[in-house]
Amino acid sequence: MQHRDATPIDPQFPDPLLHDRRAQQRASQALRCLPFRLAFYKTVAEQALSSNELCRRNDSRSLCRGTPTPDRIEAHWIWLIQLGVLRREVDGQGLTERVRLTPMGRDLLAQWPAEIPAPSPLDRLQHGLRRRRPRL
C-alpha cells in the first residue's frame, strides 16, 4: 500500500494521521478518567509542579478530585507522560520530579473550555484495561 505521493507505508502504522488520532483519543480518554481537574492542567501549562508540591497546596482539592498522595499522583503522571500529555521538566542537572504540559496536552485541553467532562462507564472500563495492558 502506498500514499498518494508513492511513498511506501510502514505496515505496522498504515496511516500516520490515524496513529496520531488514536493516540489523541487514548490521551483524551485518560484525561477524563484520571482525577485531575482542568485547573491542574492549566497550572502545569504555566509552571512546573511536583507531586509533593501538589499534595501540600491549600488548593489541591480544586486541582484534583479525591485525596491526593504523592505515590498515587506519580503513578498517574507516569501514565500521562507515556501518553504524551505531560513531560518531566529538565534543569541543569537533568530530569526533575516536576511535570509540565506538552503541546499535545494543550491541544487536547482546548476542547474543554469549562471543565473536563466525566467519563462514561465504557470509557472507565476501556481506560482501565488499556492502562493495565497498554497494547490494547
N, C-alpha and C positions, 0 to 999 in steps of 0.2 A: 504494500500500500504506500502511496506517495502523496505528499502535499501538492497543491496546485503548481508550486514552483519546481516540481520534480525532485525535491529533496527527499531521500529515504527517511522513513519514520521508524523510530525505535519501537519494536513490537511490545515492549513492556509498558510504554506510555504512548499509545497511538495518537493522542491529541494533547499537546502540552496545555492548551487552554482548558480542556476538560479536566486534566490533572489539577490545574490551579483552582478551578471551580470546585472540585471535590475537596481540596484542602481548605478552601474558604468555608465550605458547608460544614466540614468537621469542626473547624475552629468556631464558627458561629454557633453551632450546637453546644460546644463546650462552654462558651460564654454564657449561654442561657442556663446551663446545668450547674455551673460552679457557683460558689457562694458570694462572689464579688459583685458589688453594685457598680453602676455606671460611674459613680463618684470616685471609686477606686481607680478605674482605668483613666479617668481624666487626671487624677493625681499623678499616676505614673507616666502619663503623657508629658507632664510638665517637669517632674522631678523624680529622681530615683528613690526607691523605698526598699527597706529590708523587712523581712518577716518580723523581726523583733520590734522594729520601729512601728510597724502596723499594729501589733498587739498592744504596744504601750500608748498609742494615741488615744486621746479622750474621745475622738470622733470615730473610733474603729467600727462602731455599730452603723454609722452612715456609709461606711466603705465596704462592709462585709456582713452578710447575714450569719446569724449564729454566733457562737463564741469562738473567736479565732485563737489558735495556738500556733506558735512558730513552726512546729513539725508538720501540722496539717496544711498550713499555708505553703510551706516549701514544697510539699508533695503536689499541690495544685499548680504552683508556679513551674515546677519541672515539666508537668504535662503541657502547660501553656507555652513554655519555651519549645518543646518538641513540636507543637502545632504551629509555631511561628508567630504567636501573638505577643509574647514577651521576650526580652533578651536580658542577659546579665549586663550590668554596667561594667565598663572597663576603666581602670585608673592606671597610674604609672606602674603599679605592681602587678597588673593583670586583671583577671575577672574578680569582681567583688560579690558580696552576698546580696547586693541591691539589684532590683529589676527596673526596667523601663519598657514602655510600649514600643512595638515595632511599627513600621509603616503599614504592614498588613493589618495589625491590630487597630490602627487609626481608621483604615478603610472600613473594617467590619463595624466598628462602633458608630460610624457616620450614619448607619441605617437606623439607629435608635436615638433620636434626639432627646427623649424624655428619660426613659429607664429601659433596661434590658428586660424583655418580656419573659414571663415564666415559661419553663419548658412543658411540653405535653408529656404524658406518661410514656409515650413511644420514644420521644426524644431522650428521656431519662434512661430508658432501657437500652437504646442504641448507644448512648454515650457511655454507660456503664460497661457494656460489652466491648466497645471499642477501646476503652481505657485499659481494660484487662487483657485484651487481645488486639493490639494496635493494627494488625494487618487486616482487620475486618472493614 
